[in-house]
């Protein structure tokens, strides 16, 4: 059984959002903490492709029933997540608390999405530097 037609147009270049936007800067500053490895990768992907939407009103925690959730895509508050030692988003996996590991995951996710999209941003920067000289 066929799933459908193939895409009409292939993407020529990877998505790049406006780096000077106030919203982009605010989203980039949002911390990626109290999450598991898998959820960190998801958040990095959302931020990279501008799919990350900030929470406008505080959410209710599924464990303590308090309106404590101020970060987007979380189901339990940071306090409960730290007490239980589980991810604040999926509530299944243990928290990845090592900052070096978080940086490594973010770097690997960015590289993987660049490879999948055929984005060669490193090569473009080298070409631009050579043109300037």
TIMI-2910 file (N, C-alpha, C, CB; in pm, 1 decimal, decimal comma, always signed):
<rs>
+----------+----------+----------+----------+----------+----------+----------+----------+----------+----------+----------+----------+------+
!      n_x !      n_y !      n_z !     ca_x !     ca_y !     ca_z !      c_x !      c_y !      c_z !     cb_x !     cb_y !     cb_z ! resn !
+----------+----------+----------+----------+----------+----------+----------+----------+----------+----------+----------+----------+------+
!    +83,8 !   -117,0 !     +0,0 !     +0,0 !     +0,0 !     +0,0 !    +89,1 !   +124,3 !     +0,0 !    -95,8 !     -0,8 !   +121,5 !  Unk !
!    +63,1 !   +215,3 !    -91,0 !   +141,8 !   +337,5 !   -101,2 !   +101,4 !   +435,5 !     +8,0 !   +124,9 !   +401,6 !   -239,8 !  Unk !
!   +201,3 !   +512,1 !    +52,9 !   +175,1 !   +612,1 !   +156,2 !   +131,8 !   +745,4 !    +96,2 !   +298,9 !   +632,1 !   +242,5 !  Unk !
!   +159,2 !   +768,9 !    -28,1 !   +120,6 !   +894,7 !    -89,4 !   +221,7 !   +937,1 !   -194,2 !   +105,6 !  +1002,9 !    +16,1 !  Unk !
!   +204,0 !  +1057,2 !   -242,4 !   +295,2 !  +1109,0 !   -343,7 !   +427,1 !  +1149,3 !   -282,1 !   +233,4 !  +1227,2 !   -416,1 !  Unk !
!   +527,1 !  +1157,6 !   -365,2 !   +656,0 !  +1207,4 !   -318,9 !   +648,7 !  +1360,4 !   -312,8 !   +772,6 !  +1159,5 !   -412,9 !  Unk !
!   +741,2 !  +1423,8 !   -243,8 !   +737,1 !  +1569,9 !   -233,0 !   +750,3 !  +1638,5 !   -369,5 !   +848,1 !  +1618,3 !   -140,1 !  Unk !
!   +679,1 !  +1745,5 !   -387,2 !   +683,3 !  +1818,7 !   -513,4 !   +817,5 !  +1888,4 !   -532,5 !   +570,0 !  +1920,8 !   -519,2 !  Unk !
!   +873,3 !  +1941,7 !   -423,5 !  +1000,0 !  +2013,7 !   -430,2 !  +1091,2 !  +1968,3 !   -318,6 !   +977,5 !  +2165,1 !   -422,5 !  Unk !
!  +1217,5 !  +1950,9 !   -350,5 !  +1317,4 !  +1915,8 !   -250,6 !  +1372,4 !  +2045,0 !   -188,8 !  +1432,3 !  +1830,1 !   -313,7 !  Unk !
!  +1395,7 !  +2043,1 !    -58,2 !  +1453,4 !  +2161,3 !     +4,8 !  +1593,1 !  +2185,9 !    -50,2 !  +1457,5 !  +2145,3 !   +158,2 !  Unk !
!  +1619,7 !  +2308,9 !    -90,5 !  +1749,7 !  +2344,4 !   -146,1 !  +1847,0 !  +2379,7 !    -34,9 !  +1736,4 !  +2461,2 !   -244,3 !  Unk !
!  +1798,2 !  +2444,7 !    +71,5 !  +1885,0 !  +2484,1 !   +181,8 !  +1810,4 !  +2463,2 !   +313,0 !  +1931,0 !  +2632,1 !   +167,0 !  Unk !
!  +1886,2 !  +2451,3 !   +420,2 !  +1827,2 !  +2428,6 !   +551,2 !  +1763,2 !  +2556,1 !   +604,8 !  +1932,6 !  +2377,4 !   +649,0 !  Unk !
!  +1668,0 !  +2537,4 !   +693,1 !  +1598,1 !  +2650,5 !   +753,3 !  +1692,8 !  +2730,8 !   +841,6 !  +1477,3 !  +2602,1 !   +834,8 !  Unk !
!  +1690,6 !  +2861,5 !   +826,8 !  +1767,0 !  +2951,1 !   +912,8 !  +1673,0 !  +3061,6 !   +958,1 !  +1892,9 !  +3009,6 !   +838,7 !  Unk !
!  +1661,8 !  +3077,7 !  +1088,4 !  +1573,6 !  +3182,0 !  +1139,0 !  +1651,9 !  +3310,7 !  +1159,0 !  +1506,9 !  +3138,2 !  +1270,7 !  Unk !
!  +1578,8 !  +3419,6 !  +1181,0 !  +1637,8 !  +3551,2 !  +1197,7 !  +1713,8 !  +3555,9 !  +1330,3 !  +1529,1 !  +3661,5 !  +1192,2 !  Unk !
!  +1844,9 !  +3565,9 !  +1324,7 !  +1927,1 !  +3565,6 !  +1445,3 !  +1911,0 !  +3692,9 !  +1527,3 !  +2072,2 !  +3547,2 !  +1408,6 !  Unk !
!  +1865,4 !  +3801,7 !  +1466,6 !  +1852,9 !  +3929,3 !  +1536,0 !  +1715,1 !  +3949,7 !  +1598,4 !  +1882,0 !  +4041,8 !  +1440,8 !  Unk !
!  +1627,6 !  +3852,2 !  +1585,6 !  +1493,1 !  +3862,6 !  +1640,3 !  +1495,5 !  +3856,0 !  +1792,8 !  +1404,0 !  +3752,0 !  +1583,8 !  Unk !
!  +1411,7 !  +3935,5 !  +1857,4 !  +1402,6 !  +3933,4 !  +2003,6 !  +1351,5 !  +3798,2 !  +2052,4 !  +1310,5 !  +4046,2 !  +2053,8 !  Unk !
!  +1253,2 !  +3742,6 !  +1980,9 !  +1197,0 !  +3614,3 !  +2019,4 !  +1301,5 !  +3502,7 !  +2007,4 !  +1074,7 !  +3582,2 !  +1933,0 !  Unk !
!  +1379,8 !  +3505,5 !  +1901,8 !  +1484,2 !  +3404,5 !  +1883,2 !  +1585,6 !  +3411,1 !  +1995,3 !  +1553,9 !  +3422,7 !  +1748,3 !  Unk !
!  +1624,5 !  +3530,6 !  +2034,1 !  +1720,9 !  +3545,9 !  +2143,7 !  +1662,5 !  +3495,8 !  +2274,9 !  +1763,5 !  +3692,8 !  +2157,9 !  Unk !
!  +1534,4 !  +3525,6 !  +2297,7 !  +1469,3 !  +3481,5 !  +2421,1 !  +1458,2 !  +3328,8 !  +2425,5 !  +1329,7 !  +3545,4 !  +2433,8 !  Unk !
!  +1425,2 !  +3268,2 !  +2312,7 !  +1415,0 !  +3122,4 !  +2305,3 !  +1551,3 !  +3058,3 !  +2325,4 !  +1355,4 !  +3079,0 !  +2170,7 !  Unk !
!  +1655,0 !  +3116,0 !  +2268,9 !  +1789,5 !  +3060,2 !  +2283,1 !  +1837,4 !  +3064,7 !  +2428,3 !  +1887,5 !  +3135,9 !  +2193,6 !  Unk !
!  +1790,4 !  +3164,0 !  +2504,2 !  +1830,9 !  +3177,8 !  +2643,9 !  +1757,2 !  +3081,8 !  +2736,9 !  +1808,0 !  +3319,5 !  +2689,7 !  Unk !
!  +1646,8 !  +3021,3 !  +2690,6 !  +1571,3 !  +2928,1 !  +2774,0 !  +1659,8 !  +2809,9 !  +2811,8 !  +1443,7 !  +2879,5 !  +2701,0 !  Unk !
!  +1668,4 !  +2776,6 !  +2940,8 !  +1754,3 !  +2665,3 !  +2982,3 !  +1695,2 !  +2530,3 !  +2945,3 !  +1778,4 !  +2670,8 !  +3131,8 !  Unk !
!  +1782,8 !  +2436,7 !  +2916,1 !  +1742,6 !  +2299,4 !  +2887,1 !  +1790,3 !  +2216,6 !  +3005,6 !  +1802,7 !  +2246,4 !  +2749,1 !  Unk !
!  +1714,5 !  +2223,4 !  +3115,0 !  +1754,8 !  +2152,8 !  +3235,6 !  +1639,3 !  +2068,1 !  +3288,8 !  +1802,4 !  +2252,1 !  +3342,8 !  Unk !
!  +1667,8 !  +1980,1 !  +3378,8 !  +1573,6 !  +1887,8 !  +3441,3 !  +1504,1 !  +1802,5 !  +3334,7 !  +1469,4 !  +1965,3 !  +3524,9 !  Unk !
!  +1581,9 !  +1761,0 !  +3234,7 !  +1530,0 !  +1676,1 !  +3127,8 !  +1621,7 !  +1555,9 !  +3107,9 !  +1516,0 !  +1755,9 !  +2996,1 !  Unk !
!  +1568,3 !  +1452,4 !  +3044,7 !  +1649,1 !  +1335,6 !  +3011,5 !  +1720,8 !  +1360,5 !  +2878,5 !  +1560,8 !  +1207,1 !  +3003,9 !  Unk !
!  +1805,2 !  +1266,7 !  +2840,7 !  +1886,2 !  +1281,7 !  +2719,1 !  +1797,8 !  +1296,0 !  +2595,0 !  +1980,7 !  +1161,3 !  +2702,8 !  Unk !
!  +1694,5 !  +1213,1 !  +2586,7 !  +1606,4 !  +1213,9 !  +2469,4 !  +1530,6 !  +1346,4 !  +2458,9 !  +1506,8 !  +1096,2 !  +2476,2 !  Unk !
!  +1480,3 !  +1394,8 !  +2570,7 !  +1403,1 !  +1519,3 !  +2570,2 !  +1492,2 !  +1640,9 !  +2544,6 !  +1329,4 !  +1536,0 !  +2703,1 !  Unk !
!  +1617,8 !  +1634,5 !  +2588,6 !  +1711,6 !  +1743,3 !  +2558,5 !  +1730,4 !  +1753,8 !  +2408,0 !  +1848,3 !  +1720,4 !  +2629,1 !  Unk !
!  +1747,0 !  +1638,8 !  +2342,3 !  +1764,1 !  +1638,8 !  +2196,5 !  +1640,2 !  +1696,1 !  +2127,5 !  +1792,2 !  +1495,7 !  +2145,3 !  Unk !
!  +1522,2 !  +1663,0 !  +2178,4 !  +1398,6 !  +1716,4 !  +2120,3 !  +1392,0 !  +1868,4 !  +2135,2 !  +1275,8 !  +1651,5 !  +2186,8 !  Unk !
!  +1427,7 !  +1919,1 !  +2252,4 !  +1423,7 !  +2063,4 !  +2277,0 !  +1523,1 !  +2137,9 !  +2188,4 !  +1452,8 !  +2092,9 !  +2424,2 !  Unk !
!  +1641,9 !  +2081,0 !  +2172,0 !  +1741,9 !  +2144,0 !  +2085,5 !  +1689,7 !  +2150,2 !  +1942,9 !  +1876,2 !  +2066,8 !  +2090,8 !  Unk !
!  +1624,7 !  +2042,9 !  +1896,3 !  +1569,0 !  +2041,6 !  +1761,5 !  +1460,9 !  +2148,1 !  +1748,3 !  +1512,1 !  +1902,7 !  +1727,4 !  Unk !
!  +1372,1 !  +2156,8 !  +1846,9 !  +1265,0 !  +2256,9 !  +1842,7 !  +1320,8 !  +2398,3 !  +1836,9 !  +1173,9 !  +2242,3 !  +1964,3 !  Unk !
!  +1424,9 !  +2424,7 !  +1914,5 !  +1484,8 !  +2558,4 !  +1914,5 !  +1552,3 !  +2587,9 !  +1781,6 !  +1585,8 !  +2572,1 !  +2028,6 !  Unk !
!  +1617,6 !  +2488,1 !  +1724,9 !  +1690,7 !  +2510,4 !  +1600,5 !  +1597,0 !  +2544,6 !  +1484,4 !  +1773,4 !  +2387,2 !  +1565,8 !  Unk !
!  +1483,4 !  +2475,2 !  +1475,6 !  +1392,8 !  +2495,0 !  +1363,3 !  +1274,5 !  +2584,7 !  +1397,3 !  +1342,6 !  +2362,4 !  +1314,8 !  Unk !
!  +1288,1 !  +2662,1 !  +1504,8 !  +1189,5 !  +2762,6 !  +1545,8 !  +1051,6 !  +2702,1 !  +1569,6 !  +1179,7 !  +2871,7 !  +1440,8 !  Unk !
!  +1048,9 !  +2579,8 !  +1620,4 !   +923,8 !  +2514,0 !  +1656,4 !   +893,8 !  +2530,0 !  +1805,4 !   +929,6 !  +2365,6 !  +1619,6 !  Unk !
!   +990,1 !  +2581,7 !  +1880,9 !   +976,4 !  +2598,4 !  +2024,9 !   +882,0 !  +2713,7 !  +2053,4 !  +1113,5 !  +2622,5 !  +2091,3 !  Unk !
!   +776,1 !  +2687,3 !  +2126,6 !   +680,8 !  +2790,8 !  +2164,6 !   +684,9 !  +2807,2 !  +2315,4 !   +537,1 !  +2755,9 !  +2116,3 !  Unk !
!   +700,1 !  +2929,9 !  +2361,1 !   +708,3 !  +2955,9 !  +2503,8 !   +570,5 !  +2946,6 !  +2567,9 !   +770,0 !  +3093,4 !  +2529,8 !  Unk !
!   +568,6 !  +2908,3 !  +2694,0 !   +445,4 !  +2900,0 !  +2770,2 !   +401,4 !  +3041,9 !  +2807,5 !   +464,0 !  +2811,2 !  +2897,3 !  Unk !
!   +272,9 !  +3070,0 !  +2793,3 !   +223,1 !  +3204,5 !  +2823,4 !   +166,0 !  +3214,2 !  +2964,8 !   +116,6 !  +3244,7 !  +2722,1 !  Unk !
!   +107,9 !  +3105,7 !  +3015,2 !    +55,1 !  +3103,9 !  +3151,6 !   +114,1 !  +2982,7 !  +3224,3 !   -102,4 !  +3099,2 !  +3151,8 !  Unk !
!   +130,9 !  +2991,6 !  +3355,7 !   +186,3 !  +2877,5 !  +3429,6 !    +95,9 !  +2755,0 !  +3419,1 !   +206,8 !  +2914,5 !  +3576,9 !  Unk !
!   +159,0 !  +2638,5 !  +3407,8 !    +83,9 !  +2513,9 !  +3398,8 !    +76,7 !  +2443,9 !  +3533,2 !   +146,4 !  +2421,9 !  +3295,6 !  Unk !
!    -13,9 !  +2346,9 !  +3542,3 !    -33,8 !  +2272,5 !  +3666,3 !    +51,7 !  +2146,7 !  +3664,2 !   -183,3 !  +2236,7 !  +3686,3 !  Unk !
!   +123,8 !  +2123,3 !  +3772,8 !   +209,0 !  +2005,3 !  +3787,2 !   +120,8 !  +1882,4 !  +3805,6 !   +307,4 !  +2021,3 !  +3907,1 !  Unk !
!   +155,3 !  +1771,9 !  +3738,9 !    +76,8 !  +1649,1 !  +3748,8 !    +98,5 !  +1575,3 !  +3880,4 !   +110,5 !  +1557,8 !  +3634,0 !  Unk !
!   +203,7 !  +1610,0 !  +3954,0 !   +229,5 !  +1540,9 !  +4080,3 !   +178,4 !  +1620,1 !  +4201,1 !   +378,6 !  +1514,7 !  +4095,3 !  Unk !
!   +217,0 !  +1746,2 !  +4211,9 !   +178,5 !  +1824,9 !  +4330,1 !    +54,1 !  +1910,5 !  +4306,5 !   +293,8 !  +1914,4 !  +4372,2 !  Unk !
!     +3,6 !  +1915,3 !  +4184,7 !   -117,3 !  +1988,9 !  +4148,2 !   -107,8 !  +2139,4 !  +4171,2 !   -233,1 !  +1935,3 !  +4225,2 !  Unk !
!    +13,5 !  +2193,0 !  +4179,5 !    +33,7 !  +2337,3 !  +4195,8 !    +61,9 !  +2399,5 !  +4058,7 !   +151,1 !  +2366,7 !  +4295,5 !  Unk !
!    +26,9 !  +2526,7 !  +4042,9 !    +56,9 !  +2596,0 !  +3917,6 !   +201,0 !  +2647,1 !  +3924,1 !    -43,8 !  +2714,1 !  +3892,2 !  Unk !
!   +294,4 !  +2556,2 !  +3904,2 !   +436,8 !  +2585,3 !  +3920,0 !   +513,9 !  +2577,8 !  +3789,3 !   +497,5 !  +2490,4 !  +4018,9 !  Unk !
!   +455,8 !  +2522,9 !  +3684,5 !   +530,0 !  +2499,1 !  +3560,5 !   +534,1 !  +2627,8 !  +3478,7 !   +465,5 !  +2383,7 !  +3478,0 !  Unk !
!   +653,9 !  +2682,8 !  +3462,8 !   +669,2 !  +2805,9 !  +3385,3 !   +748,3 !  +2782,4 !  +3256,9 !   +738,0 !  +2912,7 !  +3469,6 !  Unk !
!   +811,1 !  +2665,6 !  +3244,7 !   +886,6 !  +2632,2 !  +3123,9 !   +797,6 !  +2552,9 !  +3028,8 !  +1014,8 !  +2551,5 !  +3158,8 !  Unk !
!   +820,5 !  +2569,2 !  +2900,1 !   +738,5 !  +2504,1 !  +2799,0 !   +765,8 !  +2354,1 !  +2791,6 !   +762,7 !  +2567,8 !  +2663,5 !  Unk !
!   +663,0 !  +2278,9 !  +2750,0 !   +670,1 !  +2135,0 !  +2723,6 !   +699,2 !  +2051,3 !  +2847,5 !   +775,1 !  +2108,0 !  +2620,6 !  Unk !
!   +669,3 !  +2100,2 !  +2965,7 !   +693,1 !  +2024,2 !  +3088,6 !   +558,4 !  +1977,2 !  +3142,3 !   +769,5 !  +2110,3 !  +3195,6 !  Unk !
!   +558,4 !  +1860,6 !  +3207,2 !   +435,2 !  +1809,5 !  +3267,0 !   +441,9 !  +1811,9 !  +3418,9 !   +407,6 !  +1667,8 !  +3218,5 !  Unk !
!   +563,5 !  +1815,0 !  +3474,0 !   +578,2 !  +1828,4 !  +3618,9 !   +675,2 !  +1942,5 !  +3647,0 !   +628,1 !  +1695,0 !  +3683,8 !  Unk !
!   +662,5 !  +2001,4 !  +3764,0 !   +747,0 !  +2116,8 !  +3798,4 !   +890,3 !  +2070,6 !  +3827,9 !   +688,4 !  +2193,0 !  +3921,1 !  Unk !
!   +982,7 !  +2165,3 !  +3824,6 !  +1123,4 !  +2134,1 !  +3846,9 !  +1146,8 !  +2075,4 !  +3986,1 !  +1208,5 !  +2259,2 !  +3828,1 !  Unk !
!  +1074,0 !  +2125,2 !  +4085,2 !  +1090,6 !  +2076,7 !  +4222,7 !  +1054,6 !  +1928,1 !  +4231,3 !  +1002,8 !  +2159,2 !  +4320,7 !  Unk !
!   +940,3 !  +1890,1 !  +4176,0 !   +898,1 !  +1749,1 !  +4178,5 !   +992,7 !  +1662,1 !  +4096,1 !   +754,0 !  +1734,9 !  +4125,4 !  Unk !
!  +1037,3 !  +1714,1 !  +3981,6 !  +1128,4 !  +1638,1 !  +3896,7 !  +1259,8 !  +1611,4 !  +3967,9 !  +1153,8 !  +1712,2 !  +3765,9 !  Unk !
!  +1312,0 !  +1711,3 !  +4038,7 !  +1436,4 !  +1692,3 !  +4113,6 !  +1416,1 !  +1596,7 !  +4231,0 !  +1489,3 !  +1827,2 !  +4164,2 !  Unk !
!  +1301,9 !  +1607,6 !  +4298,9 !  +1274,0 !  +1518,0 !  +4411,8 !  +1262,1 !  +1372,4 !  +4367,2 !  +1145,6 !  +1561,0 !  +4482,7 !  Unk !
!  +1191,0 !  +1350,6 !  +4257,0 !  +1169,7 !  +1213,9 !  +4206,9 !  +1287,7 !  +1163,9 !  +4123,4 !  +1041,8 !  +1208,1 !  +4123,4 !  Unk !
!  +1367,6 !  +1258,0 !  +4069,2 !  +1481,2 !  +1220,5 !  +3984,9 !  +1441,2 !  +1176,5 !  +3845,6 !  +1558,4 !  +1111,1 !  +4050,2 !  Unk !
!  +1329,0 !  +1231,0 !  +3796,0 !  +1281,8 !  +1194,9 !  +3662,4 !  +1275,7 !  +1319,1 !  +3574,0 !  +1143,0 !  +1126,9 !  +3669,8 !  Unk !
!  +1261,6 !  +1295,7 !  +3446,3 !  +1253,1 !  +1403,4 !  +3347,4 !  +1123,7 !  +1482,1 !  +3368,7 !  +1259,4 !  +1346,3 !  +3202,3 !  Unk !
!  +1131,3 !  +1614,7 !  +3356,6 !  +1014,7 !  +1700,2 !  +3376,8 !   +919,8 !  +1696,7 !  +3257,2 !  +1058,9 !  +1843,1 !  +3403,2 !  Unk !
!   +963,0 !  +1641,4 !  +3144,5 !   +878,7 !  +1636,6 !  +3025,4 !   +810,4 !  +1500,8 !  +3011,7 !   +961,6 !  +1666,8 !  +2900,3 !  Unk !
!   +889,5 !  +1393,8 !  +3007,2 !   +831,7 !  +1260,8 !  +2984,8 !   +805,3 !  +1185,0 !  +3114,4 !   +923,5 !  +1179,1 !  +2896,8 !  Unk !
!   +860,8 !  +1228,5 !  +3224,5 !   +846,1 !  +1168,4 !  +3357,8 !   +884,4 !  +1021,3 !  +3363,7 !   +704,8 !  +1183,5 !  +3404,2 !  Unk !
!   +968,2 !   +975,5 !  +3271,1 !  +1007,9 !   +834,6 !  +3268,7 !  +1155,7 !   +817,9 !  +3299,0 !   +975,6 !   +772,6 !  +3133,5 !  Unk !
!  +1238,8 !   +883,0 !  +3221,4 !  +1382,7 !   +861,9 !  +3227,8 !  +1447,4 !   +946,7 !  +3336,9 !  +1445,9 !   +893,2 !  +3093,5 !  Unk !
!  +1564,6 !   +904,0 !  +3383,8 !  +1635,1 !   +985,4 !  +3484,0 !  +1687,2 !  +1115,6 !  +3424,1 !  +1751,5 !   +906,2 !  +3544,4 !  Unk !
!  +1706,5 !  +1213,8 !  +3509,1 !  +1752,3 !  +1346,1 !  +3468,3 !  +1898,3 !  +1340,6 !  +3425,3 !  +1733,9 !  +1447,5 !  +3582,3 !  Unk !
!  +1929,8 !  +1411,9 !  +3318,7 !  +2068,8 !  +1429,6 !  +3276,0 !  +2116,3 !  +1559,6 !  +3340,3 !  +2083,1 !  +1433,3 !  +3116,6 !  Unk !
!  +2194,8 !  +1548,6 !  +3447,5 !  +2231,7 !  +1667,4 !  +3524,0 !  +2373,0 !  +1716,9 !  +3495,6 !  +2218,0 !  +1638,9 !  +3670,0 !  Unk !
!  +2452,0 !  +1641,7 !  +3419,9 !  +2588,9 !  +1681,1 !  +3391,4 !  +2590,2 !  +1786,9 !  +3281,3 !  +2673,7 !  +1558,6 !  +3350,5 !  Unk !
!  +2637,0 !  +1910,1 !  +3308,3 !  +2635,8 !  +2016,4 !  +3206,5 !  +2720,1 !  +1982,5 !  +3083,8 !  +2685,5 !  +2146,0 !  +3266,9 !  Unk !
!  +2830,2 !  +1911,4 !  +3103,3 !  +2913,8 !  +1873,8 !  +2989,1 !  +2840,6 !  +1776,7 !  +2897,3 !  +3045,3 !  +1811,5 !  +3037,1 !  Unk !
!  +2764,6 !  +1684,2 !  +2956,5 !  +2689,5 !  +1589,0 !  +2875,4 !  +2577,2 !  +1659,2 !  +2799,8 !  +2632,3 !  +1477,0 !  +2963,3 !  Unk !
!  +2514,5 !  +1757,9 !  +2863,1 !  +2409,3 !  +1835,3 !  +2796,5 !  +2466,8 !  +1908,0 !  +2675,3 !  +2345,0 !  +1936,6 !  +2894,7 !  Unk !
!  +2584,8 !  +1969,5 !  +2690,6 !  +2649,7 !  +2038,6 !  +2578,4 !  +2683,4 !  +1940,2 !  +2466,4 !  +2777,8 !  +2110,8 !  +2626,1 !  Unk !
!  +2729,6 !  +1820,2 !  +2503,7 !  +2764,7 !  +1718,0 !  +2404,7 !  +2639,6 !  +1674,3 !  +2327,6 !  +2831,5 !  +1595,7 !  +2473,5 !  Unk !
!  +2527,2 !  +1656,6 !  +2397,7 !  +2402,7 !  +1615,7 !  +2333,5 !  +2355,2 !  +1723,5 !  +2237,3 !  +2294,4 !  +1586,2 !  +2438,6 !  Unk !
!  +2360,5 !  +1850,2 !  +2280,7 !  +2319,7 !  +1960,6 !  +2193,7 !  +2405,7 !  +1965,4 !  +2068,8 !  +2328,1 !  +2094,1 !  +2268,2 !  Unk !
!  +2537,4 !  +1947,4 !  +2084,1 !  +2628,3 !  +1950,4 !  +1969,6 !  +2598,9 !  +1835,3 !  +1874,5 !  +2774,2 !  +1944,4 !  +2016,5 !  Unk !
!  +2578,6 !  +1714,4 !  +1928,9 !  +2550,4 !  +1597,9 !  +1844,9 !  +2418,1 !  +1613,5 !  +1771,6 !  +2548,4 !  +1470,5 !  +1929,2 !  Unk !
!  +2317,9 !  +1670,5 !  +1837,2 !  +2188,1 !  +1690,9 !  +1773,4 !  +2199,4 !  +1790,6 !  +1659,7 !  +2084,6 !  +1738,7 !  +1875,4 !  Unk !
!  +2272,5 !  +1898,8 !  +1682,6 !  +2290,9 !  +1998,4 !  +1575,6 !  +2364,4 !  +1937,1 !  +1456,5 !  +2368,9 !  +2121,2 !  +1628,5 !  Unk !
!  +2469,1 !  +1858,9 !  +1483,5 !  +2544,7 !  +1795,9 !  +1375,4 !  +2458,3 !  +1696,2 !  +1299,6 !  +2669,3 !  +1726,3 !  +1430,6 !  Unk !
!  +2377,5 !  +1618,8 !  +1371,6 !  +2291,7 !  +1519,3 !  +1307,5 !  +2188,1 !  +1586,0 !  +1218,0 !  +2222,1 !  +1432,8 !  +1413,1 !  Unk !
!  +2128,9 !  +1695,9 !  +1264,7 !  +2029,4 !  +1763,8 !  +1182,5 !  +2096,0 !  +1832,4 !  +1063,4 !  +1951,0 !  +1866,4 !  +1266,3 !  Unk !
!  +2217,7 !  +1881,3 !  +1080,7 !  +2289,8 !  +1940,9 !   +968,4 !  +2321,7 !  +1835,9 !   +863,4 !  +2418,8 !  +2008,5 !  +1016,6 !  Unk !
!  +2365,3 !  +1717,3 !   +906,8 !  +2396,7 !  +1609,6 !   +813,4 !  +2271,8 !  +1562,4 !   +741,1 !  +2462,5 !  +1492,8 !   +886,4 !  Unk !
!  +2160,1 !  +1550,2 !   +812,7 !  +2036,2 !  +1502,9 !   +752,9 !  +1982,3 !  +1602,2 !   +649,8 !  +1931,8 !  +1478,0 !   +861,2 !  Unk !
!  +2002,8 !  +1730,1 !   +674,1 !  +1953,4 !  +1833,3 !   +583,1 !  +2051,1 !  +1865,5 !   +471,3 !  +1922,6 !  +1958,5 !   +659,7 !  Unk !
!  +2170,2 !  +1810,8 !   +479,6 !  +2270,3 !  +1843,6 !   +379,4 !  +2327,5 !  +1981,8 !   +400,2 !  +2211,5 !  +1833,2 !   +241,6 !  Unk !
!  +2311,1 !  +2035,3 !   +518,5 !  +2360,4 !  +2168,9 !   +550,5 !  +2510,7 !  +2162,5 !   +572,0 !  +2289,2 !  +2226,5 !   +675,8 !  Unk !
!  +2581,9 !  +2245,6 !   +503,6 !  +2727,9 !  +2249,5 !   +518,7 !  +2767,3 !  +2388,1 !   +565,1 !  +2800,6 !  +2212,7 !   +385,0 !  Unk !
!  +2715,8 !  +2427,9 !   +679,3 !  +2737,8 !  +2564,0 !   +728,6 !  +2885,9 !  +2590,4 !   +753,1 !  +2658,3 !  +2587,7 !   +857,3 !  Unk !
!  +2960,1 !  +2487,8 !   +794,2 !  +3103,1 !  +2505,1 !   +816,1 !  +3175,6 !  +2536,8 !   +686,8 !  +3162,2 !  +2380,9 !   +879,3 !  Unk !
!  +3136,1 !  +2469,6 !   +577,9 !  +3199,2 !  +2495,2 !   +449,0 !  +3165,0 !  +2633,8 !   +397,0 !  +3157,2 !  +2390,0 !   +347,9 !  Unk !
!  +3039,0 !  +2677,2 !   +419,0 !  +2997,7 !  +2809,9 !   +373,8 !  +3077,0 !  +2918,6 !   +444,1 !  +2848,4 !  +2830,4 !   +397,6 !  Unk !
!  +3103,9 !  +2899,4 !   +574,4 !  +3181,1 !  +2998,1 !   +649,3 !  +3323,6 !  +3005,9 !   +595,3 !  +3182,4 !  +2963,5 !   +799,5 !  Unk !
!  +3381,5 !  +2892,6 !   +559,1 !  +3517,3 !  +2892,1 !   +505,0 !  +3522,3 !  +2964,6 !   +371,1 !  +3568,5 !  +2748,2 !   +489,4 !  Unk !
!  +3419,4 !  +2941,2 !   +288,0 !  +3414,1 !  +3005,7 !   +158,1 !  +3401,4 !  +3157,4 !   +175,5 !  +3296,5 !  +2950,1 !    +74,9 !  Unk !
!  +3317,9 !  +3201,1 !   +269,8 !  +3299,9 !  +3343,5 !   +295,3 !  +3428,3 !  +3407,6 !   +346,1 !  +3187,5 !  +3365,3 !   +395,6 !  Unk !
!  +3502,5 !  +3335,3 !   +430,3 !  +3629,6 !  +3387,7 !   +482,2 !  +3730,6 !  +3403,0 !   +367,7 !  +3686,8 !  +3293,8 !   +593,1 !  Unk !
!  +3732,8 !  +3307,2 !   +276,0 !  +3824,8 !  +3315,3 !   +163,2 !  +3789,8 !  +3430,3 !    +71,5 !  +3824,6 !  +3185,5 !    +85,4 !  Unk !
!  +3660,4 !  +3460,3 !    +54,3 !  +3619,2 !  +3571,3 !    -29,9 !  +3662,8 !  +3704,3 !    +28,9 !  +3469,0 !  +3569,7 !    -49,3 !  Unk !
!  +3657,7 !  +3715,5 !   +163,3 !  +3696,2 !  +3838,9 !   +230,6 !  +3844,3 !  +3868,0 !   +215,3 !  +3660,4 !  +3831,7 !   +376,9 !  Unk !
!  +3924,9 !  +3762,9 !   +211,9 !  +4071,6 !  +3781,6 !   +200,5 !  +4106,2 !  +3817,7 !    +60,9 !  +4149,1 !  +3655,5 !   +242,4 !  Unk !
+----------+----------+----------+----------+----------+----------+----------+----------+----------+----------+----------+----------+------+
</rs>
